[in-house]
Amino acid sequence: MTLAVQLRDALRRQIEEGALLPGTRVPSSRQLAVDLGVSRSVVVEAYEQLGAEGYLVSQRGSGTSVAATARTEVGSALTPEDRAPARALRDLRTGGSDVSAFPRQEWIRCVSSVVSAAGQRELGYAPPSGLPVARHTLAGYLGRVRGVRTRPEHLMITSGFAQGLALLCRVLRDRGHDTLGVEDPGHPGEWKFIADAGLRPVGIPVDRRGIRVDELARSGVRAVLTTPTSQFPTGVALDPERRAELVDWARSVDGYIVEDDFDAAFAGPSQRMPALQSLAPDRVIYAGSASKVLAPALRLGWLATPTELTAPIERLRAGWDLGCSGLEQLAFARLVDTGAFDRHLRRLRAEFQKRRQTVRQHISRHLPGVTLLGGDSGLQAYLVLPRRCAEEEMVQAARRRSVLVRGGRFYALRNDDRPPALVVGYAGVRGAELGRGLAGIAAAYRDVIG
Ligand SMILES: Cc1ncc(COP(=O)(O)O)c(C=O)c1O
């Protein structure tokens, strides 16, 4: 069977099974050929055959889409009713990013120009804190898009946020801290990093206005890790009053706030606020990452530190590793400087907004009694289930419907009586796959609540 025939059959199956809905635009032949690593003529031939069979329609200027009249087994991927469970597992656990959107061509262009121009210096060791030119670009960028108030010499390029967090915890420990406040619910992987670095993570509750600053003040910690733009995993934004209270708290205990801003690029209009760091650069350590905005494989992250922490972190880093790849830093700086990064983020932001909207509509249509926390940000949706819907049963029922998803408990540090919840990660699944996953969740919900 030729590649074109295989592709045609796969697409036809997706249309017939309702994974690709009538009206859905399919990628351009050029884009799909790049994504699949085949020649463009293969995709063109498959599209032409599907056009002749009435599955696809092409319109000049608006691309190719699934025909409104295409034969489908089901009306909508979101209303599965009694569809047989699909064989493949749909992974809606958090942690993924949309690597299929990685701007390959732009990245290749940046790497190519950086490598072509690289001299002795660029091919040698970069300073452990990062190349000055990359830090300069990054400082300008963060100031422009996030309002971060820093200077290149107070920025450190790290191997992802993970390394930044590990470095910070050790510096805090050296400065007399033995605990670090963390949001609860939060990120269990980070708690392990924190504990391995010698600090005890202390869970601070989160409500619909973000982290509870009153509880933080009662906890006795003097430093806290927080995701104020879009709390992970609830998606709620820290409201302006609490932002001010949090900064006041840090000043009152002579402490620090670690602002994890890893997914702020995708904040929707209602949650777009300057970084918390802009309110108090002397108290907030700002941390960012390329993992969600580009790809985790780059292992690129950054920290903007208050002045007195810069030297201790640099000293620690110097004995830790010999810095991140200089060529990668230069390629990233070039992506930013040429505007390609902004363009890529605009596309990705629109895509994630669309997916969140899909989840929201799905909940209101197919999950009665379920509420979505948070506004229009985040890469996951925190679904609060009715009390009578046992969380673990829901997770297992979803699995029987071929959907991998986590319950709220997975993200909880303290053992308290919180409402059952489901956390649906939508960063790593494109439209049709998300539709199928949500359909599986709706079916599982009906299985559980009867
Ligand atoms: C809460 C949170 N912060 C930050 C990150 C980014 O981490 P890293 O840069 O080490 O990939 C992630 C990645 O999944 C995350 O979930």
The ligand as an ORCA input file, in Angstrom:
! r2SCAN-3c Opt
* xyz 0 1
  C       3.919     23.928     37.552
  C       5.037     23.834     36.547
  N       6.020     24.736     36.583
  C       7.038     24.707     35.696
  C       7.115     23.737     34.735
  C       8.282     23.748     33.766
  O       9.299     22.926     34.239
  P      10.608     22.677     33.358
  O      11.050     24.005     32.838
  O      11.620     22.085     34.304
  O      10.260     21.732     32.256
  C       6.124     22.764     34.644
  C       6.207     21.717     33.635
  O       5.422     20.813     33.535
  C       5.051     22.809     35.587
  O       4.067     21.908     35.556
*
